[in-house]
Amino acid sequence: MPIGALAAAAALRLPAADRPREAGGRLDVPGAVLATAGVTALAYGVSRAGTHGWGESATLTVLGAGLLALGAFAVVEVRRPGVALVPPRLVRMRAVWAGNLVMLLAGACFIPMWYFLSLYMQDVLHYSAWATGVGFLPHTLAGITGARLAPRALRRTGARTLIAVSALLAAAGFWWQSRIDAGDGYVDGLLGPGIVISAGMGLLVTPITATVTADVDPRDAGAASGLMNAARQIGGAVGLAALVTLAATADSGPAAYRLAFITIAALCALVAAFACALPGSSQSRQ
């Protein structure tokens, strides 16, 4: 609460005043409702499948409803392009749809990481909440370092190469993390893999963002940025639900963590492979 209050106060004073906008803008309320309902239903359905099974009627109903809602969302956006939450002209750009697919998968990799590592530190290593937070400091510092180095690396390698290398680096870290054993402590079980994973994560976000937003029309800049962030959060929500469901099939606690991390490593390798679908700098408008 204190941090939120400070942020709200700073937002009122620090940013420059908004420029006047053109009158007549409307909100895409149907699109927003359908998109939110669809993603929520999918995440809940995947999570429910872990406890009730994929063949259970309620699970199938929720998943079906989620898919129908997302399908209806696509129809609404096409039929109302003037007020669309996601303008159809935007998703026709190769850089946008391919970049958001990569970001979706990246979200499914990195957002669940914090969940599983937090549980491992508290349930297996018996850390307090405070000690768990301190245990994440090396991850945070490695991620910040990667993010600071990313622009320089981007200028040298290009977006596709940097995305592929960063994803493979993270995949190696997750594979290393999947080797964890019940007798491992923080230094020998979490520290090294965590630094490698977080460095890859820090390097990855910048080239994806640059690819998605580089040649977007200024009028669509907000929609492109919002779509990319939504893709990351949706990937994280659905990915976490799926990974928790998968981990529940393991025979023991340590085996569940190993299964989750090796699956995330495979997803990171898939991100590296999908980087090939991204356009080069001279193709980004296609």
C-alpha positions in Angstrom: 0.0 0.0 0.0 2.7 2.6 0.8 4.5 1.9 -2.4 1.3 2.1 -4.4 0.4 5.4 -2.7 3.8 6.9 -3.5 3.5 5.7 -7.2 0.1 7.3 -7.5 1.4 10.6 -6.0 4.4 10.6 -8.3 2.2 9.9 -11.4 0.2 13.1 -10.6 3.3 15.3 -10.4 6.2 13.9 -12.5 5.0 13.1 -16.0 4.3 15.9 -18.4 0.7 16.7 -19.1 -1.0 14.7 -21.9 -1.4 16.4 -25.3 -5.0 17.1 -26.3 -6.6 14.2 -28.1 -9.0 14.1 -31.0 -12.6 14.1 -29.9 -14.9 11.2 -30.7 -12.8 8.3 -29.5 -14.8 5.3 -28.2 -13.8 2.3 -26.0 -14.0 -1.2 -27.3 -16.0 -2.5 -24.4 -17.3 -5.7 -26.1 -13.7 -6.6 -27.2 -12.3 -6.0 -23.8 -15.0 -8.1 -22.1 -14.7 -11.0 -24.6 -10.8 -11.0 -24.4 -10.8 -10.9 -20.6 -13.5 -13.6 -20.3 -11.8 -15.9 -22.9 -8.3 -15.8 -21.3 -9.8 -16.2 -17.8 -11.8 -19.2 -18.8 -8.8 -20.8 -20.5 -6.5 -20.3 -17.5 -9.2 -21.6 -15.2 -9.9 -24.6 -17.4 -6.3 -25.6 -17.6 -5.9 -25.2 -13.9 -9.1 -27.2 -13.2 -7.8 -30.0 -15.4 -5.0 -30.7 -12.9 -7.5 -31.7 -10.2 -10.5 -32.9 -12.1 -9.0 -34.3 -15.3 -9.1 -33.2 -18.9 -12.2 -35.3 -19.7 -14.4 -33.9 -17.0 -17.4 -32.2 -18.4 -17.1 -28.9 -16.5 -13.4 -28.6 -17.5 -14.3 -29.1 -21.2 -17.2 -26.6 -20.9 -15.0 -23.9 -19.4 -12.2 -24.5 -22.0 -14.8 -24.5 -24.8 -16.3 -21.3 -23.5 -12.9 -19.7 -23.4 -12.2 -20.6 -27.0 -15.6 -19.3 -28.1 -15.1 -16.0 -26.3 -11.7 -15.5 -28.0 -13.2 -16.4 -31.4 -16.0 -13.9 -30.8 -13.4 -11.4 -29.8 -11.6 -11.9 -33.2 -14.9 -11.4 -35.0 -15.8 -8.2 -33.1 -12.3 -6.7 -33.8 -12.7 -7.4 -37.6 -16.2 -6.0 -37.7 -15.4 -2.8 -35.7 -11.9 -1.8 -37.0 -12.4 1.9 -36.2 -12.7 1.2 -32.4 -11.0 -2.2 -32.2 -9.0 -2.9 -29.1 -6.5 -4.7 -31.4 -6.8 -3.1 -34.9 -6.8 -5.9 -37.6 -4.2 -3.9 -39.6 -1.8 -4.3 -36.7 -1.9 -8.1 -36.4 -1.5 -8.5 -40.2 2.1 -7.2 -39.8 4.5 -10.1 -39.6 6.7 -8.5 -37.0 3.7 -8.0 -34.7 2.0 -11.4 -34.9 5.3 -13.3 -34.8 6.8 -11.1 -32.1 3.7 -11.5 -29.9 3.9 -15.3 -30.4 7.4 -15.3 -29.2 6.5 -13.0 -26.3 3.6 -15.3 -25.4 5.9 -18.3 -25.1 8.5 -16.2 -23.2 5.8 -15.3 -20.7 4.9 -19.0 -20.3 8.6 -19.6 -19.4 9.6 -16.8 -17.1 6.5 -15.9 -15.2 6.0 -19.5 -13.8 9.7 -19.5 -12.9 9.2 -17.2 -9.9 6.3 -19.3 -8.7 8.2 -22.6 -8.7 11.4 -21.2 -7.3 9.5 -19.5 -4.5 7.7 -22.7 -3.6 11.0 -24.6 -3.7 12.7 -22.2 -1.3 9.8 -22.2 1.1 8.6 -25.8 1.0 11.9 -27.6 0.4 14.6 -25.3 1.8 12.1 -24.1 4.5 13.0 -20.4 3.9 10.8 -17.7 5.4 9.1 -15.2 3.1 11.8 -12.7 3.9 14.7 -15.1 3.1 13.0 -16.2 -0.1 12.8 -12.5 -1.2 16.5 -12.1 -0.4 17.2 -15.4 -2.4 15.8 -13.8 -5.5 18.3 -10.8 -5.4 20.9 -12.6 -7.6 18.2 -13.4 -10.1 17.1 -9.7 -10.1 20.6 -8.4 -10.5 21.4 -10.8 -13.3 18.2 -9.8 -15.1 19.0 -6.1 -14.7 22.5 -6.7 -16.0 21.2 -8.6 -19.0 18.6 -5.8 -19.8 21.4 -3.2 -19.6 23.6 -5.1 -22.0 20.7 -5.9 -24.4 20.7 -2.7 -26.4 24.4 -2.9 -27.1 24.1 -6.6 -28.1 21.1 -5.8 -30.3 23.1 -3.3 -32.3 25.9 -5.9 -32.9 23.8 -9.0 -33.6 20.3 -8.0 -34.7 17.0 -8.9 -33.1 16.6 -12.5 -34.4 20.0 -13.6 -33.4 19.8 -12.0 -29.9 16.4 -13.6 -29.3 17.6 -17.0 -30.3 20.8 -16.8 -28.3 19.1 -15.4 -25.2 16.4 -18.1 -25.3 19.0 -20.8 -25.6 20.9 -19.4 -22.7 17.7 -19.4 -20.6 17.0 -23.0 -21.8 20.4 -24.1 -20.6 19.7 -22.4 -17.2 16.4 -24.2 -16.9 17.9 -27.5 -17.9 20.6 -26.9 -15.2 17.9 -26.0 -12.7 16.0 -29.3 -13.5 19.0 -31.2 -12.2 18.2 -30.1 -8.7 18.2 -32.8 -6.0 16.3 -32.9 -2.7 19.6 -32.6 -0.8 20.8 -29.5 -2.7 20.9 -26.1 -0.9 20.7 -22.6 -2.2 24.3 -22.2 -3.4 24.7 -25.5 -5.1 21.1 -25.9 -6.3 19.7 -22.5 -7.2 22.3 -19.8 -7.4 24.1 -20.8 -10.6 21.0 -21.8 -12.7 19.2 -18.7 -11.5 21.9 -16.4 -12.7 22.0 -18.0 -16.1 18.2 -18.0 -16.5 17.8 -14.4 -15.4 20.6 -13.2 -17.7 18.8 -14.8 -20.6 15.5 -13.3 -19.6 17.1 -9.9 -19.3 18.6 -10.1 -22.7 15.5 -11.4 -24.4 12.8 -8.8 -23.7 14.5 -5.8 -25.5 14.9 -7.4 -28.9 11.4 -8.7 -28.9 10.1 -5.3 -28.0 12.2 -3.7 -30.7 10.9 -6.1 -33.3 7.2 -5.7 -32.4 7.2 -1.9 -32.2 9.9 -0.8 -34.6 7.7 0.0 -37.7 4.3 0.4 -36.1 2.3 3.4 -37.2 2.3 6.0 -34.4 -1.5 5.8 -34.1 -1.1 2.1 -33.3 1.9 2.4 -30.9 -0.2 2.1 -27.8 -2.2 -0.9 -29.1 1.0 -2.6 -30.2 2.7 -2.1 -26.8 -0.5 -3.2 -25.0 -0.9 -6.3 -27.1 2.7 -7.3 -26.4 2.4 -6.9 -22.7 -0.9 -8.7 -22.8 0.7 -11.6 -24.7 3.4 -11.9 -22.0 0.8 -11.9 -19.2 -1.5 -14.3 -21.0 1.4 -16.6 -21.7 2.3 -16.5 -18.0 -1.2 -17.2 -16.7 -2.0 -20.1 -19.1 1.6 -21.4 -18.9 1.6 -21.4 -15.1 -1.8 -23.2 -15.0 -0.5 -25.8 -17.5 2.8 -26.3 -15.6 1.1 -26.7 -12.3 -1.2 -29.3 -13.8 1.8 -31.1 -15.3 3.8 -31.0 -12.1 0.9 -32.5 -10.2 1.4 -35.7 -12.2 4.9 -36.3 -10.7 5.6 -38.9 -8.1 7.3 -36.7 -5.5 7.9 -33.0 -4.7 11.5 -32.8 -6.1 10.3 -34.7 -9.2 7.6 -32.1 -9.7 10.1 -29.3 -9.8 12.4 -31.2 -12.1 9.5 -31.8 -14.5 8.4 -28.2 -14.5 11.9 -26.9 -15.1 12.7 -29.3 -17.9 9.4 -28.4 -19.6 10.2 -24.7 -19.4 13.7 -25.5 -20.9 11.9 -27.1 -23.9 9.7 -24.0 -24.2 12.7 -21.7 -24.2 14.2 -23.8 -27.0 10.9 -23.4 -28.9 11.2 -19.6 -28.5 14.7 -19.8 -30.1 13.2 -21.8 -33.0 10.3 -19.4 -33.5 12.8 -16.5 -33.6 13.4 -17.6 -37.2 9.8 -16.5 -38.1 10.6 -12.9 -37.1 11.4 -10.6 -40.0 14.8 -9.0 -40.5 15.1 -5.2 -40.3 14.3 -4.9 -44.0 11.2 -7.1 -43.8 9.5 -5.7 -40.7 6.8 -4.0 -42.6 5.7 -7.2 -44.4 
